[in-house]
């Protein structure tokens, strides 16, 4: 689950070399928000599975 974040950070670093710092911040922010959503979804799914079992 950490690999997509690393990939987004690598792409953002490449954009930073071109001078697009705002793109880097936007990509890292969206990657972080996506990780939060995935973590929340997995937690809800785990709770649902535990209640169902």
N, C-alpha and C positions, 0 to 999 in steps of 0.2 A: 504494500500500500504506500510505501515511501518512494517507490521508483517513479510514479508519475510526478511527484513533487520534485524529484531530482531532475527529471527530464524538463519540466517547466523552468526550473532554475537554470539549467544549461542553455535553453533557448533564450531566456531573459538575459543571461550573461552575454550571449552573442549579440543581442540587440543593444546592450549597453556599450559594447565595443563600437557600434555604429553611432552612438550618441543618443539613442532613444531610451533615456532613463525612465520616462513616463510609461513606456511600453513594458519595461522590466517590472515596474511597480504594479502595473495592472495585471500582468501575467502572474506574478507571485501572489497577489491578493486573491485573484480568482482561483488559483491552485489551492491556497489555504482555505478559502470558503468551500471549495469542492471537498477537501479532506474532512472538514467539519461535517458537511452534509453526509458523507459516506460513513463517518464514525457514528453519527446519530442514527442513520438508517440501520447500521449493523447492530447497534445497541437495542433499538426497537425490535428488530427481527429476533435477536437473541432472547429478549424478554418474552416475546410472543411464543417462541419455540418452547421456552421453559414452562410457561403457563399451560400450553397445549399438551405437554408430555405428562 
